[in-house]
Amino acid sequence: MLHKLSDQISASERTSHRTEPSMLHLLAIAAGMLGLATVTGCATAATVGEYPNQQKVIGKSKAEVLACAGKPVKEQTRNDVVLLQYYREAPILEESQPVGKGSMSTNRHGCWATVVLTDDRVTDVRYRFAPPSMDASNDCEAIFDPCAP
């Protein structure tokens, strides 16, 4: 009788040990999915709105934009529309975050600004962040700092 009870306990112990690894496995999968959902949630595109320097360029001539913002990275003409493309990358010091006695490198980021000219007047200024998930509007605004009166 004692021998049968011992066999039953051993069988139940073996069963409980078999369920523990599968439970840990399920917990690991759940934690991984939660982590993935968190990372994915952070990777959404930053909102591009209207900014002060961006608006102050509207109505200026091409010569005025070139005088204050400098030479663009690229210039294109499509029919009677001229596109001036500027790019500004974040300063190197902005790229690292202080951590204790050292610093931790972060992602490089910057902003593309496209100035749209129709009949030699700025009709639109569009910002595009690089990477899209990071608000780099301050980098684009810095392109047009000298254009603000």
Phi and psi in degrees as GROMACS dihedral restraints (atoms count N, CA, C in turn):
[ dihedral_restraints ]
;  ai    aj    ak    al  type     phi  dphi    fc
    3     4     5     6     1   -61.1    20    10
    4     5     6     7     1   -36.3    20    10
    6     7     8     9     1   -65.3    20    10
    7     8     9    10     1   -41.0    20    10
    9    10    11    12     1   -65.8    20    10
   10    11    12    13     1   -40.6    20    10
   12    13    14    15     1   -63.8    20    10
   13    14    15    16     1   -41.2    20    10
   15    16    17    18     1   -63.4    20    10
   16    17    18    19     1   -40.3    20    10
   18    19    20    21     1   -65.5    20    10
   19    20    21    22     1   -38.2    20    10
   21    22    23    24     1   -67.1    20    10
   22    23    24    25     1   -41.2    20    10
   24    25    26    27     1   -64.3    20    10
   25    26    27    28     1   -43.1    20    10
   27    28    29    30     1   -61.7    20    10
   28    29    30    31     1   -40.7    20    10
   30    31    32    33     1   -65.8    20    10
   31    32    33    34     1   -41.5    20    10
   33    34    35    36     1   -70.0    20    10
   34    35    36    37     1   -35.8    20    10
   36    37    38    39     1   -63.5    20    10
   37    38    39    40     1   -42.5    20    10
   39    40    41    42     1   -62.7    20    10
   40    41    42    43     1   -39.1    20    10
   42    43    44    45     1   -66.1    20    10
   43    44    45    46     1   -43.2    20    10
   45    46    47    48     1   -67.8    20    10
   46    47    48    49     1   -33.5    20    10
   48    49    50    51     1   -70.0    20    10
   49    50    51    52     1   -30.3    20    10
   51    52    53    54     1   -71.4    20    10
   52    53    54    55     1   -33.4    20    10
   54    55    56    57     1   -78.2    20    10
   55    56    57    58     1   -28.3    20    10
   57    58    59    60     1   -60.4    20    10
   58    59    60    61     1   -49.3    20    10
   60    61    62    63     1   -60.5    20    10
   61    62    63    64     1   -38.7    20    10
   63    64    65    66     1   -68.6    20    10
   64    65    66    67     1   -34.0    20    10
   66    67    68    69     1   -67.1    20    10
   67    68    69    70     1   -42.6    20    10
   69    70    71    72     1   -63.4    20    10
   70    71    72    73     1   -38.8    20    10
   72    73    74    75     1   -61.9    20    10
   73    74    75    76     1   -44.6    20    10
   75    76    77    78     1   -63.3    20    10
   76    77    78    79     1   -41.6    20    10
   78    79    80    81     1   -63.5    20    10
   79    80    81    82     1   -39.8    20    10
   81    82    83    84     1   -64.3    20    10
   82    83    84    85     1   -41.5    20    10
   84    85    86    87     1   -64.1    20    10
   85    86    87    88     1   -44.4    20    10
   87    88    89    90     1   -62.1    20    10
   88    89    90    91     1   -42.6    20    10
   90    91    92    93     1   -65.0    20    10
   91    92    93    94     1   -39.8    20    10
   93    94    95    96     1   -63.5    20    10
   94    95    96    97     1   -42.5    20    10
   96    97    98    99     1   -65.7    20    10
   97    98    99   100     1   -38.6    20    10
   99   100   101   102     1   -64.5    20    10
  100   101   102   103     1   -42.7    20    10
  102   103   104   105     1   -63.7    20    10
  103   104   105   106     1   -41.8    20    10
  105   106   107   108     1   -63.9    20    10
  106   107   108   109     1   -42.0    20    10
  108   109   110   111     1   -63.3    20    10
  109   110   111   112     1   -38.2    20    10
  111   112   113   114     1   -66.0    20    10
  112   113   114   115     1   -46.4    20    10
  114   115   116   117     1   -65.2    20    10
  115   116   117   118     1   -43.2    20    10
  117   118   119   120     1   -63.5    20    10
  118   119   120   121     1   -37.9    20    10
  120   121   122   123     1   -64.1    20    10
  121   122   123   124     1   -28.7    20    10
  123   124   125   126     1   -81.2    20    10
  124   125   126   127     1   -13.6    20    10
  126   127   128   129     1   -93.9    20    10
  127   128   129   130     1    18.9    20    10
  129   130   131   132     1   -76.3    20    10
  130   131   132   133     1   156.2    20    10
  132   133   134   135     1   -67.2    20    10
  133   134   135   136     1   138.3    20    10
  135   136   137   138     1   -72.3    20    10
  136   137   138   139     1   148.6    20    10
  138   139   140   141     1   -77.6    20    10
  139   140   141   142     1   127.7    20    10
  141   142   143   144     1  -100.0    20    10
  142   143   144   145     1   118.0    20    10
  144   145   146   147     1  -113.7    20    10
  145   146   147   148     1  -154.7    20    10
  147   148   149   150     1  -103.5    20    10
  148   149   150   151     1   135.2    20    10
  150   151   152   153     1  -124.3    20    10
  151   152   153   154     1   154.3    20    10
  153   154   155   156     1   -55.8    20    10
  154   155   156   157     1   -52.2    20    10
  156   157   158   159     1   -66.6    20    10
  157   158   159   160     1   -34.3    20    10
  159   160   161   162     1   -59.0    20    10
  160   161   162   163     1   -44.6    20    10
  162   163   164   165     1   -72.6    20    10
  163   164   165   166     1   -30.5    20    10
  165   166   167   168     1   -71.2    20    10
  166   167   168   169     1   -18.1    20    10
  168   169   170   171     1   -81.2    20    10
  169   170   171   172     1   -25.3    20    10
  171   172   173   174     1   -56.5    20    10
  172   173   174   175     1   131.5    20    10
  174   175   176   177     1    93.7    20    10
  175   176   177   178     1   -14.0    20    10
  177   178   179   180     1   -74.5    20    10
  178   179   180   181     1   156.9    20    10
  180   181   182   183     1   -82.5    20    10
  181   182   183   184     1   167.9    20    10
  183   184   185   186     1   -61.0    20    10
  184   185   186   187     1   -42.2    20    10
  186   187   188   189     1   -61.2    20    10
  187   188   189   190     1   -40.2    20    10
  189   190   191   192     1   -65.6    20    10
  190   191   192   193     1   -41.2    20    10
  192   193   194   195     1   -65.3    20    10
  193   194   195   196     1   -44.7    20    10
  195   196   197   198     1   -63.5    20    10
  196   197   198   199     1   -35.2    20    10
  198   199   200   201     1   -68.4    20    10
  199   200   201   202     1   -37.4    20    10
  201   202   203   204     1   -95.8    20    10
  202   203   204   205     1   -35.8    20    10
  204   205   206   207     1   -97.0    20    10
  205   206   207   208     1   -14.9    20    10
  207   208   209   210     1    88.4    20    10
  208   209   210   211     1  -172.5    20    10
  210   211   212   213     1   -73.7    20    10
  211   212   213   214     1   132.7    20    10
  213   214   215   216     1   -74.7    20    10
  214   215   216   217     1   161.8    20    10
  216   217   218   219     1   -66.5    20    10
  217   218   219   220     1   -36.2    20    10
  219   220   221   222     1  -148.9    20    10
  220   221   222   223     1   143.7    20    10
  222   223   224   225     1  -128.8    20    10
  223   224   225   226     1   131.1    20    10
  225   226   227   228     1  -129.7    20    10
  226   227   228   229     1   148.2    20    10
  228   229   230   231     1  -123.1    20    10
  229   230   231   232     1   127.0    20    10
  231   232   233   234     1  -126.4    20    10
  232   233   234   235     1   111.2    20    10
  234   235   236   237     1    55.8    20    10
  235   236   237   238     1  -117.1    20    10
  237   238   239   240     1  -106.2    20    10
  238   239   240   241     1    18.4    20    10
  240   241   242   243     1  -110.0    20    10
  241   242   243   244     1   132.1    20    10
  243   244   245   246     1  -109.4    20    10
  244   245   246   247     1   133.0    20    10
  246   247   248   249     1  -114.5    20    10
  247   248   249   250     1   124.0    20    10
  249   250   251   252     1  -108.9    20    10
  250   251   252   253     1   122.6    20    10
  252   253   254   255     1  -110.5    20    10
  253   254   255   256     1   126.5    20    10
  255   256   257   258     1  -116.8    20    10
  256   257   258   259     1   150.8    20    10
  258   259   260   261     1  -136.9    20    10
  259   260   261   262     1   136.2    20    10
  261   262   263   264     1  -135.1    20    10
  262   263   264   265     1   128.5    20    10
  264   265   266   267     1   -97.9    20    10
  265   266   267   268     1   150.1    20    10
  267   268   269   270     1   -60.2    20    10
  268   269   270   271     1   144.8    20    10
  270   271   272   273     1   -59.8    20    10
  271   272   273   274     1   150.9    20    10
  273   274   275   276     1   -57.7    20    10
  274   275   276   277     1   -39.5    20    10
  276   277   278   279     1   -64.2    20    10
  277   278   279   280     1   -28.2    20    10
  279   280   281   282     1   -75.7    20    10
  280   281   282   283     1   -17.3    20    10
  282   283   284   285     1   -77.5    20    10
  283   284   285   286     1   -15.7    20    10
  285   286   287   288     1  -121.7    20    10
  286   287   288   289     1   146.3    20    10
  288   289   290   291     1  -110.4    20    10
  289   290   291   292     1   134.1    20    10
  291   292   293   294     1   -66.7    20    10
  292   293   294   295     1   135.0    20    10
  294   295   296   297     1  -137.2    20    10
  295   296   297   298     1   106.3    20    10
  297   298   299   300     1    61.4    20    10
  298   299   300   301     1  -123.7    20    10
  300   301   302   303     1   -92.4    20    10
  301   302   303   304     1    -4.5    20    10
  303   304   305   306     1  -120.9    20    10
  304   305   306   307     1  -157.0    20    10
  306   307   308   309     1  -142.6    20    10
  307   308   309   310     1   157.8    20    10
  309   310   311   312     1  -116.5    20    10
  310   311   312   313     1   128.1    20    10
  312   313   314   315     1   -69.8    20    10
  313   314   315   316     1   141.9    20    10
  315   316   317   318     1  -117.1    20    10
  316   317   318   319     1   178.3    20    10
  318   319   320   321     1   -66.7    20    10
  319   320   321   322     1   141.2    20    10
  321   322   323   324     1   -67.1    20    10
  322   323   324   325     1   141.3    20    10
  324   325   326   327     1  -148.4    20    10
  325   326   327   328     1   159.8    20    10
  327   328   329   330     1  -164.5    20    10
  328   329   330   331     1  -167.4    20    10
  330   331   332   333     1  -146.0    20    10
  331   332   333   334     1   135.1    20    10
  333   334   335   336     1   -96.3    20    10
  334   335   336   337     1   132.3    20    10
  336   337   338   339     1  -120.6    20    10
  337   338   339   340     1   125.6    20    10
  339   340   341   342     1  -111.8    20    10
  340   341   342   343     1   119.7    20    10
  342   343   344   345     1   -97.0    20    10
  343   344   345   346     1   124.0    20    10
  345   346   347   348     1  -103.2    20    10
  346   347   348   349     1   121.3    20    10
  348   349   350   351     1  -114.3    20    10
  349   350   351   352     1   129.3    20    10
  351   352   353   354     1  -124.8    20    10
  352   353   354   355     1   127.2    20    10
  354   355   356   357     1    53.9    20    10
  355   356   357   358     1    44.4    20    10
  357   358   359   360     1    63.0    20    10
  358   359   360   361     1    21.3    20    10
  360   361   362   363     1  -129.1    20    10
  361   362   363   364     1   141.5    20    10
  363   364   365   366     1   -70.5    20    10
  364   365   366   367     1   121.8    20    10
  366   367   368   369     1  -106.7    20    10
  367   368   369   370     1   -19.4    20    10
  369   370   371   372     1  -160.3    20    10
  370   371   372   373     1   149.9    20    10
  372   373   374   375     1  -133.4    20    10
  373   374   375   376     1   121.0    20    10
  375   376   377   378     1  -113.9    20    10
  376   377   378   379     1   135.5    20    10
  378   379   380   381     1  -106.1    20    10
  379   380   381   382     1   141.5    20    10
  381   382   383   384     1  -135.8    20    10
  382   383   384   385     1   121.8    20    10
  384   385   386   387     1   -84.5    20    10
  385   386   387   388     1   146.1    20    10
  387   388   389   390     1  -131.0    20    10
  388   389   390   391     1   111.8    20    10
  390   391   392   393     1   -73.4    20    10
  391   392   393   394     1   158.8    20    10
  393   394   395   396     1   -60.3    20    10
  394   395   396   397     1   -21.9    20    10
  396   397   398   399     1   -80.5    20    10
  397   398   399   400     1    -9.0    20    10
  399   400   401   402     1  -112.5    20    10
  400   401   402   403     1   127.1    20    10
  402   403   404   405     1   -73.4    20    10
  403   404   405   406     1   108.1    20    10
  405   406   407   408     1  -114.0    20    10
  406   407   408   409     1    29.5    20    10
  408   409   410   411     1   -60.1    20    10
  409   410   411   412     1   -31.7    20    10
  411   412   413   414     1   -63.3    20    10
  412   413   414   415     1   -31.1    20    10
  414   415   416   417     1   -69.4    20    10
  415   416   417   418     1   -42.8    20    10
  417   418   419   420     1   -68.1    20    10
  418   419   420   421     1   -40.8    20    10
  420   421   422   423     1   -61.1    20    10
  421   422   423   424     1   -33.8    20    10
  423   424   425   426     1   -66.2    20    10
  424   425   426   427     1   -29.2    20    10
  426   427   428   429     1   -59.0    20    10
  427   428   429   430     1   -40.2    20    10
  429   430   431   432     1  -101.2    20    10
  430   431   432   433     1     9.5    20    10
  432   433   434   435     1   -53.2    20    10
  433   434   435   436     1   -45.6    20    10
  435   436   437   438     1   -68.4    20    10
  436   437   438   439     1   -13.0    20    10
  438   439   440   441     1   -84.7    20    10
  439   440   441   442     1   -17.2    20    10
  441   442   443   444     1   -76.7    20    10
  442   443   444   445     1   134.0    20    10
